[in-house]
Amino acid sequence: MWEPSWKALENFPLLLYILIAKSILLCMAFAGAKVWQRRRLEAQRQQKLETMQKKTIEKKDE
């Protein structure tokens, strides 16, 4: 008859902590990437807006 090896389960809590830490780090990395992406898009939008404003000012001066 097969008997479970209880020695293998001694490291189970440690493995769970490692899995939880890995999951948290991955979530934080994805959240950081999203924040960086949003800031970059906002900077591009702001730059386009400033360019358009400069163009309208130049047209009014002519």
CHARMM internal coordinates of N, CA and C (Angstrom, degrees):
IC EDIT
DIST 1 N 1 CA 1.4569
DIST 1 CA 1 C 1.5280
ANGL 1 N 1 CA 1 C 109.47
DIST 1 C 2 N 1.3144
ANGL 1 CA 1 C 2 N 115.86
DIHE 1 N 1 CA 1 C 2 N 145.55
DIST 2 N 2 CA 1.4599
ANGL 1 C 2 N 2 CA 121.80
DIHE 1 CA 1 C 2 N 2 CA -177.10
DIST 2 CA 2 C 1.5187
ANGL 2 N 2 CA 2 C 110.28
DIHE 1 C 2 N 2 CA 2 C -84.65
DIST 2 C 3 N 1.3240
ANGL 2 CA 2 C 3 N 116.08
DIHE 2 N 2 CA 2 C 3 N 130.73
DIST 3 N 3 CA 1.4589
ANGL 2 C 3 N 3 CA 120.68
DIHE 2 CA 2 C 3 N 3 CA 177.20
DIST 3 CA 3 C 1.5212
ANGL 3 N 3 CA 3 C 108.62
DIHE 2 C 3 N 3 CA 3 C -114.99
DIST 3 C 4 N 1.3432
ANGL 3 CA 3 C 4 N 117.41
DIHE 3 N 3 CA 3 C 4 N 136.22
DIST 4 N 4 CA 1.4722
ANGL 3 C 4 N 4 CA 119.26
DIHE 3 CA 3 C 4 N 4 CA 179.48
DIST 4 CA 4 C 1.5252
ANGL 4 N 4 CA 4 C 110.88
DIHE 3 C 4 N 4 CA 4 C -68.40
DIST 4 C 5 N 1.3071
ANGL 4 CA 4 C 5 N 114.66
DIHE 4 N 4 CA 4 C 5 N 147.42
DIST 5 N 5 CA 1.4598
ANGL 4 C 5 N 5 CA 120.35
DIHE 4 CA 4 C 5 N 5 CA 177.29
DIST 5 CA 5 C 1.5231
ANGL 5 N 5 CA 5 C 108.21
DIHE 4 C 5 N 5 CA 5 C -89.72
DIST 5 C 6 N 1.3028
ANGL 5 CA 5 C 6 N 117.25
DIHE 5 N 5 CA 5 C 6 N 108.12
DIST 6 N 6 CA 1.4637
ANGL 5 C 6 N 6 CA 121.21
DIHE 5 CA 5 C 6 N 6 CA -177.77
DIST 6 CA 6 C 1.5184
ANGL 6 N 6 CA 6 C 111.24
DIHE 5 C 6 N 6 CA 6 C -73.75
DIST 6 C 7 N 1.3285
ANGL 6 CA 6 C 7 N 116.75
DIHE 6 N 6 CA 6 C 7 N -19.54
DIST 7 N 7 CA 1.4683
ANGL 6 C 7 N 7 CA 119.84
DIHE 6 CA 6 C 7 N 7 CA 177.53
DIST 7 CA 7 C 1.5264
ANGL 7 N 7 CA 7 C 110.71
DIHE 6 C 7 N 7 CA 7 C -63.92
DIST 7 C 8 N 1.3299
ANGL 7 CA 7 C 8 N 116.68
DIHE 7 N 7 CA 7 C 8 N -33.36
DIST 8 N 8 CA 1.4666
ANGL 7 C 8 N 8 CA 120.25
DIHE 7 CA 7 C 8 N 8 CA -179.60
DIST 8 CA 8 C 1.5250
ANGL 8 N 8 CA 8 C 111.11
DIHE 7 C 8 N 8 CA 8 C -66.28
DIST 8 C 9 N 1.3076
ANGL 8 CA 8 C 9 N 117.37
DIHE 8 N 8 CA 8 C 9 N -28.70
DIST 9 N 9 CA 1.4651
ANGL 8 C 9 N 9 CA 121.00
DIHE 8 CA 8 C 9 N 9 CA -178.39
DIST 9 CA 9 C 1.5240
ANGL 9 N 9 CA 9 C 113.51
DIHE 8 C 9 N 9 CA 9 C -82.10
DIST 9 C 10 N 1.3314
ANGL 9 CA 9 C 10 N 117.52
DIHE 9 N 9 CA 9 C 10 N -7.07
DIST 10 N 10 CA 1.4657
ANGL 9 C 10 N 10 CA 119.56
DIHE 9 CA 9 C 10 N 10 CA 179.35
DIST 10 CA 10 C 1.5220
ANGL 10 N 10 CA 10 C 111.28
DIHE 9 C 10 N 10 CA 10 C -65.35
DIST 10 C 11 N 1.3290
ANGL 10 CA 10 C 11 N 117.83
DIHE 10 N 10 CA 10 C 11 N -32.02
DIST 11 N 11 CA 1.4605
ANGL 10 C 11 N 11 CA 121.65
DIHE 10 CA 10 C 11 N 11 CA -178.79
DIST 11 CA 11 C 1.5242
ANGL 11 N 11 CA 11 C 112.78
DIHE 10 C 11 N 11 CA 11 C -91.79
DIST 11 C 12 N 1.3105
ANGL 11 CA 11 C 12 N 117.32
DIHE 11 N 11 CA 11 C 12 N 2.31
DIST 12 N 12 CA 1.4585
ANGL 11 C 12 N 12 CA 120.93
DIHE 11 CA 11 C 12 N 12 CA -176.55
DIST 12 CA 12 C 1.5283
ANGL 12 N 12 CA 12 C 113.14
DIHE 11 C 12 N 12 CA 12 C -59.64
DIST 12 C 13 N 1.3403
ANGL 12 CA 12 C 13 N 120.37
DIHE 12 N 12 CA 12 C 13 N -46.85
DIST 13 N 13 CA 1.4810
ANGL 12 C 13 N 13 CA 119.23
DIHE 12 CA 12 C 13 N 13 CA 178.04
DIST 13 CA 13 C 1.5262
ANGL 13 N 13 CA 13 C 112.44
DIHE 12 C 13 N 13 CA 13 C -60.19
DIST 13 C 14 N 1.3170
ANGL 13 CA 13 C 14 N 117.31
DIHE 13 N 13 CA 13 C 14 N -39.45
DIST 14 N 14 CA 1.4625
ANGL 13 C 14 N 14 CA 120.77
DIHE 13 CA 13 C 14 N 14 CA 178.16
DIST 14 CA 14 C 1.5278
ANGL 14 N 14 CA 14 C 110.42
DIHE 13 C 14 N 14 CA 14 C -62.77
DIST 14 C 15 N 1.3226
ANGL 14 CA 14 C 15 N 116.07
DIHE 14 N 14 CA 14 C 15 N -42.24
DIST 15 N 15 CA 1.4669
ANGL 14 C 15 N 15 CA 119.54
DIHE 14 CA 14 C 15 N 15 CA 178.86
DIST 15 CA 15 C 1.5250
ANGL 15 N 15 CA 15 C 111.20
DIHE 14 C 15 N 15 CA 15 C -64.43
DIST 15 C 16 N 1.3201
ANGL 15 CA 15 C 16 N 117.05
DIHE 15 N 15 CA 15 C 16 N -37.17
DIST 16 N 16 CA 1.4672
ANGL 15 C 16 N 16 CA 120.30
DIHE 15 CA 15 C 16 N 16 CA 176.88
DIST 16 CA 16 C 1.5229
ANGL 16 N 16 CA 16 C 110.81
DIHE 15 C 16 N 16 CA 16 C -65.01
DIST 16 C 17 N 1.3270
ANGL 16 CA 16 C 17 N 117.41
DIHE 16 N 16 CA 16 C 17 N -42.83
DIST 17 N 17 CA 1.4646
ANGL 16 C 17 N 17 CA 120.41
DIHE 16 CA 16 C 17 N 17 CA 178.78
DIST 17 CA 17 C 1.5267
ANGL 17 N 17 CA 17 C 110.97
DIHE 16 C 17 N 17 CA 17 C -62.34
DIST 17 C 18 N 1.3279
ANGL 17 CA 17 C 18 N 116.34
DIHE 17 N 17 CA 17 C 18 N -40.51
DIST 18 N 18 CA 1.4618
ANGL 17 C 18 N 18 CA 120.17
DIHE 17 CA 17 C 18 N 18 CA 178.46
DIST 18 CA 18 C 1.5241
ANGL 18 N 18 CA 18 C 110.21
DIHE 17 C 18 N 18 CA 18 C -64.21
DIST 18 C 19 N 1.3242
ANGL 18 CA 18 C 19 N 117.29
DIHE 18 N 18 CA 18 C 19 N -42.73
DIST 19 N 19 CA 1.4612
ANGL 18 C 19 N 19 CA 121.61
DIHE 18 CA 18 C 19 N 19 CA 178.69
DIST 19 CA 19 C 1.5265
ANGL 19 N 19 CA 19 C 111.34
DIHE 18 C 19 N 19 CA 19 C -63.25
DIST 19 C 20 N 1.3166
ANGL 19 CA 19 C 20 N 117.05
DIHE 19 N 19 CA 19 C 20 N -42.26
DIST 20 N 20 CA 1.4668
ANGL 19 C 20 N 20 CA 121.32
DIHE 19 CA 19 C 20 N 20 CA 178.93
DIST 20 CA 20 C 1.5298
ANGL 20 N 20 CA 20 C 110.27
DIHE 19 C 20 N 20 CA 20 C -65.06
DIST 20 C 21 N 1.3315
ANGL 20 CA 20 C 21 N 116.89
DIHE 20 N 20 CA 20 C 21 N -44.57
DIST 21 N 21 CA 1.4669
ANGL 20 C 21 N 21 CA 120.10
DIHE 20 CA 20 C 21 N 21 CA 179.55
DIST 21 CA 21 C 1.5267
ANGL 21 N 21 CA 21 C 110.63
DIHE 20 C 21 N 21 CA 21 C -62.70
DIST 21 C 22 N 1.3237
ANGL 21 CA 21 C 22 N 116.61
DIHE 21 N 21 CA 21 C 22 N -41.75
DIST 22 N 22 CA 1.4635
ANGL 21 C 22 N 22 CA 120.57
DIHE 21 CA 21 C 22 N 22 CA 178.90
DIST 22 CA 22 C 1.5277
ANGL 22 N 22 CA 22 C 110.60
DIHE 21 C 22 N 22 CA 22 C -62.67
DIST 22 C 23 N 1.3172
ANGL 22 CA 22 C 23 N 117.11
DIHE 22 N 22 CA 22 C 23 N -42.49
DIST 23 N 23 CA 1.4661
ANGL 22 C 23 N 23 CA 120.96
DIHE 22 CA 22 C 23 N 23 CA 179.43
DIST 23 CA 23 C 1.5207
ANGL 23 N 23 CA 23 C 111.43
DIHE 22 C 23 N 23 CA 23 C -63.65
DIST 23 C 24 N 1.3208
ANGL 23 CA 23 C 24 N 116.63
DIHE 23 N 23 CA 23 C 24 N -42.61
DIST 24 N 24 CA 1.4643
ANGL 23 C 24 N 24 CA 120.68
DIHE 23 CA 23 C 24 N 24 CA 179.24
DIST 24 CA 24 C 1.5227
ANGL 24 N 24 CA 24 C 110.69
DIHE 23 C 24 N 24 CA 24 C -63.80
DIST 24 C 25 N 1.3392
ANGL 24 CA 24 C 25 N 116.62
DIHE 24 N 24 CA 24 C 25 N -43.33
DIST 25 N 25 CA 1.4565
ANGL 24 C 25 N 25 CA 119.79
DIHE 24 CA 24 C 25 N 25 CA 179.40
DIST 25 CA 25 C 1.5285
ANGL 25 N 25 CA 25 C 111.43
DIHE 24 C 25 N 25 CA 25 C -63.10
DIST 25 C 26 N 1.3244
ANGL 25 CA 25 C 26 N 117.04
DIHE 25 N 25 CA 25 C 26 N -40.52
DIST 26 N 26 CA 1.4594
ANGL 25 C 26 N 26 CA 120.07
DIHE 25 CA 25 C 26 N 26 CA 178.24
DIST 26 CA 26 C 1.5241
ANGL 26 N 26 CA 26 C 111.37
DIHE 25 C 26 N 26 CA 26 C -64.65
DIST 26 C 27 N 1.3200
ANGL 26 CA 26 C 27 N 116.81
DIHE 26 N 26 CA 26 C 27 N -42.51
DIST 27 N 27 CA 1.4666
ANGL 26 C 27 N 27 CA 120.25
DIHE 26 CA 26 C 27 N 27 CA 178.45
DIST 27 CA 27 C 1.5243
ANGL 27 N 27 CA 27 C 110.75
DIHE 26 C 27 N 27 CA 27 C -62.63
DIST 27 C 28 N 1.3216
ANGL 27 CA 27 C 28 N 116.82
DIHE 27 N 27 CA 27 C 28 N -42.08
DIST 28 N 28 CA 1.4618
ANGL 27 C 28 N 28 CA 120.15
DIHE 27 CA 27 C 28 N 28 CA 179.31
DIST 28 CA 28 C 1.5292
ANGL 28 N 28 CA 28 C 111.04
DIHE 27 C 28 N 28 CA 28 C -66.14
DIST 28 C 29 N 1.3275
ANGL 28 CA 28 C 29 N 116.47
DIHE 28 N 28 CA 28 C 29 N -36.85
DIST 29 N 29 CA 1.4672
ANGL 28 C 29 N 29 CA 119.62
DIHE 28 CA 28 C 29 N 29 CA 179.05
DIST 29 CA 29 C 1.5224
ANGL 29 N 29 CA 29 C 110.52
DIHE 28 C 29 N 29 CA 29 C -65.70
DIST 29 C 30 N 1.3254
ANGL 29 CA 29 C 30 N 117.15
DIHE 29 N 29 CA 29 C 30 N -43.71
DIST 30 N 30 CA 1.4646
ANGL 29 C 30 N 30 CA 120.02
DIHE 29 CA 29 C 30 N 30 CA 178.96
DIST 30 CA 30 C 1.5205
ANGL 30 N 30 CA 30 C 111.22
DIHE 29 C 30 N 30 CA 30 C -66.26
DIST 30 C 31 N 1.3246
ANGL 30 CA 30 C 31 N 117.34
DIHE 30 N 30 CA 30 C 31 N -39.70
DIST 31 N 31 CA 1.4570
ANGL 30 C 31 N 31 CA 120.31
DIHE 30 CA 30 C 31 N 31 CA 177.82
DIST 31 CA 31 C 1.5295
ANGL 31 N 31 CA 31 C 110.40
DIHE 30 C 31 N 31 CA 31 C -64.57
DIST 31 C 32 N 1.3208
ANGL 31 CA 31 C 32 N 116.83
DIHE 31 N 31 CA 31 C 32 N -41.19
DIST 32 N 32 CA 1.4584
ANGL 31 C 32 N 32 CA 120.29
DIHE 31 CA 31 C 32 N 32 CA 177.38
DIST 32 CA 32 C 1.5137
ANGL 32 N 32 CA 32 C 112.19
DIHE 31 C 32 N 32 CA 32 C -63.28
DIST 32 C 33 N 1.3156
ANGL 32 CA 32 C 33 N 116.29
DIHE 32 N 32 CA 32 C 33 N -38.76
DIST 33 N 33 CA 1.4678
ANGL 32 C 33 N 33 CA 119.87
DIHE 32 CA 32 C 33 N 33 CA 178.18
DIST 33 CA 33 C 1.5221
ANGL 33 N 33 CA 33 C 110.41
DIHE 32 C 33 N 33 CA 33 C -65.10
DIST 33 C 34 N 1.3194
ANGL 33 CA 33 C 34 N 116.98
DIHE 33 N 33 CA 33 C 34 N -39.60
DIST 34 N 34 CA 1.4641
ANGL 33 C 34 N 34 CA 120.31
DIHE 33 CA 33 C 34 N 34 CA 178.80
DIST 34 CA 34 C 1.5263
ANGL 34 N 34 CA 34 C 111.12
DIHE 33 C 34 N 34 CA 34 C -65.13
DIST 34 C 35 N 1.3220
ANGL 34 CA 34 C 35 N 117.23
DIHE 34 N 34 CA 34 C 35 N -41.63
DIST 35 N 35 CA 1.4601
ANGL 34 C 35 N 35 CA 121.08
DIHE 34 CA 34 C 35 N 35 CA 178.52
DIST 35 CA 35 C 1.5176
ANGL 35 N 35 CA 35 C 109.94
DIHE 34 C 35 N 35 CA 35 C -63.18
DIST 35 C 36 N 1.3339
ANGL 35 CA 35 C 36 N 117.09
DIHE 35 N 35 CA 35 C 36 N -45.06
DIST 36 N 36 CA 1.4621
ANGL 35 C 36 N 36 CA 121.50
DIHE 35 CA 35 C 36 N 36 CA 179.26
DIST 36 CA 36 C 1.5206
ANGL 36 N 36 CA 36 C 110.46
DIHE 35 C 36 N 36 CA 36 C -61.27
DIST 36 C 37 N 1.3474
ANGL 36 CA 36 C 37 N 116.28
DIHE 36 N 36 CA 36 C 37 N -42.69
DIST 37 N 37 CA 1.4671
ANGL 36 C 37 N 37 CA 120.79
DIHE 36 CA 36 C 37 N 37 CA 179.90
DIST 37 CA 37 C 1.5325
ANGL 37 N 37 CA 37 C 110.51
DIHE 36 C 37 N 37 CA 37 C -63.74
DIST 37 C 38 N 1.3127
ANGL 37 CA 37 C 38 N 117.43
DIHE 37 N 37 CA 37 C 38 N -42.65
DIST 38 N 38 CA 1.4609
ANGL 37 C 38 N 38 CA 121.39
DIHE 37 CA 37 C 38 N 38 CA -179.88
DIST 38 CA 38 C 1.5224
ANGL 38 N 38 CA 38 C 111.04
DIHE 37 C 38 N 38 CA 38 C -64.64
DIST 38 C 39 N 1.3314
ANGL 38 CA 38 C 39 N 117.40
DIHE 38 N 38 CA 38 C 39 N -42.12
DIST 39 N 39 CA 1.4686
ANGL 38 C 39 N 39 CA 120.69
DIHE 38 CA 38 C 39 N 39 CA 178.43
DIST 39 CA 39 C 1.5203
ANGL 39 N 39 CA 39 C 111.02
DIHE 38 C 39 N 39 CA 39 C -63.88
DIST 39 C 40 N 1.3188
ANGL 39 CA 39 C 40 N 116.56
DIHE 39 N 39 CA 39 C 40 N -40.74
DIST 40 N 40 CA 1.4628
ANGL 39 C 40 N 40 CA 120.36
DIHE 39 CA 39 C 40 N 40 CA 179.70
DIST 40 CA 40 C 1.5269
ANGL 40 N 40 CA 40 C 110.63
DIHE 39 C 40 N 40 CA 40 C -64.26
DIST 40 C 41 N 1.3356
ANGL 40 CA 40 C 41 N 116.91
DIHE 40 N 40 CA 40 C 41 N -42.64
DIST 41 N 41 CA 1.4611
ANGL 40 C 41 N 41 CA 120.14
DIHE 40 CA 40 C 41 N 41 CA 178.35
DIST 41 CA 41 C 1.5198
ANGL 41 N 41 CA 41 C 111.38
DIHE 40 C 41 N 41 CA 41 C -64.90
DIST 41 C 42 N 1.3274
ANGL 41 CA 41 C 42 N 116.99
DIHE 41 N 41 CA 41 C 42 N -40.08
DIST 42 N 42 CA 1.4659
ANGL 41 C 42 N 42 CA 120.27
DIHE 41 CA 41 C 42 N 42 CA 177.95
DIST 42 CA 42 C 1.5256
ANGL 42 N 42 CA 42 C 111.02
DIHE 41 C 42 N 42 CA 42 C -63.62
DIST 42 C 43 N 1.3229
ANGL 42 CA 42 C 43 N 116.89
DIHE 42 N 42 CA 42 C 43 N -39.45
DIST 43 N 43 CA 1.4640
ANGL 42 C 43 N 43 CA 120.49
DIHE 42 CA 42 C 43 N 43 CA 178.61
DIST 43 CA 43 C 1.5332
ANGL 43 N 43 CA 43 C 110.05
DIHE 42 C 43 N 43 CA 43 C -64.45
DIST 43 C 44 N 1.3230
ANGL 43 CA 43 C 44 N 116.53
DIHE 43 N 43 CA 43 C 44 N -40.77
DIST 44 N 44 CA 1.4656
ANGL 43 C 44 N 44 CA 119.90
DIHE 43 CA 43 C 44 N 44 CA 178.23
DIST 44 CA 44 C 1.5270
ANGL 44 N 44 CA 44 C 110.74
DIHE 43 C 44 N 44 CA 44 C -64.81
DIST 44 C 45 N 1.3243
ANGL 44 CA 44 C 45 N 116.54
DIHE 44 N 44 CA 44 C 45 N -42.72
DIST 45 N 45 CA 1.4678
ANGL 44 C 45 N 45 CA 120.10
DIHE 44 CA 44 C 45 N 45 CA 178.44
DIST 45 CA 45 C 1.5264
ANGL 45 N 45 CA 45 C 111.23
DIHE 44 C 45 N 45 CA 45 C -62.91
DIST 45 C 46 N 1.3239
ANGL 45 CA 45 C 46 N 115.99
DIHE 45 N 45 CA 45 C 46 N -41.74
DIST 46 N 46 CA 1.4636
ANGL 45 C 46 N 46 CA 120.53
DIHE 45 CA 45 C 46 N 46 CA 179.49
DIST 46 CA 46 C 1.5238
ANGL 46 N 46 CA 46 C 110.33
DIHE 45 C 46 N 46 CA 46 C -64.25
DIST 46 C 47 N 1.3146
ANGL 46 CA 46 C 47 N 116.46
DIHE 46 N 46 CA 46 C 47 N -40.30
DIST 47 N 47 CA 1.4638
ANGL 46 C 47 N 47 CA 120.43
DIHE 46 CA 46 C 47 N 47 CA 179.25
DIST 47 CA 47 C 1.5283
ANGL 47 N 47 CA 47 C 110.49
DIHE 46 C 47 N 47 CA 47 C -65.27
DIST 47 C 48 N 1.3180
ANGL 47 CA 47 C 48 N 117.61
DIHE 47 N 47 CA 47 C 48 N -41.35
DIST 48 N 48 CA 1.4607
ANGL 47 C 48 N 48 CA 120.93
DIHE 47 CA 47 C 48 N 48 CA 177.90
DIST 48 CA 48 C 1.5272
ANGL 48 N 48 CA 48 C 110.69
DIHE 47 C 48 N 48 CA 48 C -64.01
DIST 48 C 49 N 1.3262
ANGL 48 CA 48 C 49 N 115.76
DIHE 48 N 48 CA 48 C 49 N -41.06
DIST 49 N 49 CA 1.4583
ANGL 48 C 49 N 49 CA 120.44
DIHE 48 CA 48 C 49 N 49 CA 179.73
DIST 49 CA 49 C 1.5348
ANGL 49 N 49 CA 49 C 110.42
DIHE 48 C 49 N 49 CA 49 C -62.99
DIST 49 C 50 N 1.3238
ANGL 49 CA 49 C 50 N 116.56
DIHE 49 N 49 CA 49 C 50 N -44.22
DIST 50 N 50 CA 1.4642
ANGL 49 C 50 N 50 CA 119.75
DIHE 49 CA 49 C 50 N 50 CA 179.01
DIST 50 CA 50 C 1.5267
ANGL 50 N 50 CA 50 C 110.99
DIHE 49 C 50 N 50 CA 50 C -64.25
DIST 50 C 51 N 1.3149
ANGL 50 CA 50 C 51 N 117.34
DIHE 50 N 50 CA 50 C 51 N -38.85
DIST 51 N 51 CA 1.4644
ANGL 50 C 51 N 51 CA 121.11
DIHE 50 CA 50 C 51 N 51 CA 178.18
DIST 51 CA 51 C 1.5192
ANGL 51 N 51 CA 51 C 110.54
DIHE 50 C 51 N 51 CA 51 C -63.50
DIST 51 C 52 N 1.3170
ANGL 51 CA 51 C 52 N 116.19
DIHE 51 N 51 CA 51 C 52 N -43.23
DIST 52 N 52 CA 1.4705
ANGL 51 C 52 N 52 CA 119.91
DIHE 51 CA 51 C 52 N 52 CA 179.07
DIST 52 CA 52 C 1.5261
ANGL 52 N 52 CA 52 C 110.86
DIHE 51 C 52 N 52 CA 52 C -64.56
DIST 52 C 53 N 1.3256
ANGL 52 CA 52 C 53 N 116.70
DIHE 52 N 52 CA 52 C 53 N -39.77
DIST 53 N 53 CA 1.4609
ANGL 52 C 53 N 53 CA 120.21
DIHE 52 CA 52 C 53 N 53 CA 178.89
DIST 53 CA 53 C 1.5248
ANGL 53 N 53 CA 53 C 110.96
DIHE 52 C 53 N 53 CA 53 C -64.40
DIST 53 C 54 N 1.3269
ANGL 53 CA 53 C 54 N 117.48
DIHE 53 N 53 CA 53 C 54 N -41.10
DIST 54 N 54 CA 1.4681
ANGL 53 C 54 N 54 CA 121.04
DIHE 53 CA 53 C 54 N 54 CA 177.56
DIST 54 CA 54 C 1.5182
ANGL 54 N 54 CA 54 C 110.78
DIHE 53 C 54 N 54 CA 54 C -62.87
DIST 54 C 55 N 1.3255
ANGL 54 CA 54 C 55 N 116.87
DIHE 54 N 54 CA 54 C 55 N -39.88
DIST 55 N 55 CA 1.4591
ANGL 54 C 55 N 55 CA 120.70
DIHE 54 CA 54 C 55 N 55 CA 179.97
DIST 55 CA 55 C 1.5189
ANGL 55 N 55 CA 55 C 111.09
DIHE 54 C 55 N 55 CA 55 C -65.64
DIST 55 C 56 N 1.3264
ANGL 55 CA 55 C 56 N 116.48
DIHE 55 N 55 CA 55 C 56 N -41.33
DIST 56 N 56 CA 1.4749
ANGL 55 C 56 N 56 CA 119.06
DIHE 55 CA 55 C 56 N 56 CA 179.56
DIST 56 CA 56 C 1.5251
ANGL 56 N 56 CA 56 C 111.10
DIHE 55 C 56 N 56 CA 56 C -67.25
DIST 56 C 57 N 1.3179
ANGL 56 CA 56 C 57 N 116.62
DIHE 56 N 56 CA 56 C 57 N -36.01
DIST 57 N 57 CA 1.4722
ANGL 56 C 57 N 57 CA 120.33
DIHE 56 CA 56 C 57 N 57 CA 177.05
DIST 57 CA 57 C 1.5269
ANGL 57 N 57 CA 57 C 110.28
DIHE 56 C 57 N 57 CA 57 C -65.78
DIST 57 C 58 N 1.3411
ANGL 57 CA 57 C 58 N 117.13
DIHE 57 N 57 CA 57 C 58 N -42.30
DIST 58 N 58 CA 1.4684
ANGL 57 C 58 N 58 CA 120.79
DIHE 57 CA 57 C 58 N 58 CA 178.65
DIST 58 CA 58 C 1.5161
ANGL 58 N 58 CA 58 C 110.49
DIHE 57 C 58 N 58 CA 58 C -64.13
DIST 58 C 59 N 1.3224
ANGL 58 CA 58 C 59 N 118.38
DIHE 58 N 58 CA 58 C 59 N -38.18
DIST 59 N 59 CA 1.4781
ANGL 58 C 59 N 59 CA 121.23
DIHE 58 CA 58 C 59 N 59 CA 179.67
DIST 59 CA 59 C 1.5261
ANGL 59 N 59 CA 59 C 110.10
DIHE 58 C 59 N 59 CA 59 C -66.56
DIST 59 C 60 N 1.3162
ANGL 59 CA 59 C 60 N 117.02
DIHE 59 N 59 CA 59 C 60 N -37.35
DIST 60 N 60 CA 1.4759
ANGL 59 C 60 N 60 CA 120.43
DIHE 59 CA 59 C 60 N 60 CA -179.59
DIST 60 CA 60 C 1.5274
ANGL 60 N 60 CA 60 C 110.34
DIHE 59 C 60 N 60 CA 60 C -69.12
DIST 60 C 61 N 1.3287
ANGL 60 CA 60 C 61 N 116.20
DIHE 60 N 60 CA 60 C 61 N -34.01
DIST 61 N 61 CA 1.4712
ANGL 60 C 61 N 61 CA 119.72
DIHE 60 CA 60 C 61 N 61 CA -179.71
DIST 61 CA 61 C 1.5241
ANGL 61 N 61 CA 61 C 112.10
DIHE 60 C 61 N 61 CA 61 C -70.24
DIST 61 C 62 N 1.3111
ANGL 61 CA 61 C 62 N 117.47
DIHE 61 N 61 CA 61 C 62 N -26.90
DIST 62 N 62 CA 1.4749
ANGL 61 C 62 N 62 CA 120.13
DIHE 61 CA 61 C 62 N 62 CA -177.85
DIST 62 CA 62 C 1.4495
ANGL 62 N 62 CA 62 C 111.11
DIHE 61 C 62 N 62 CA 62 C -75.45
END
COOR INIT
IC SEED 1 N 1 CA 1 C
IC BUILD
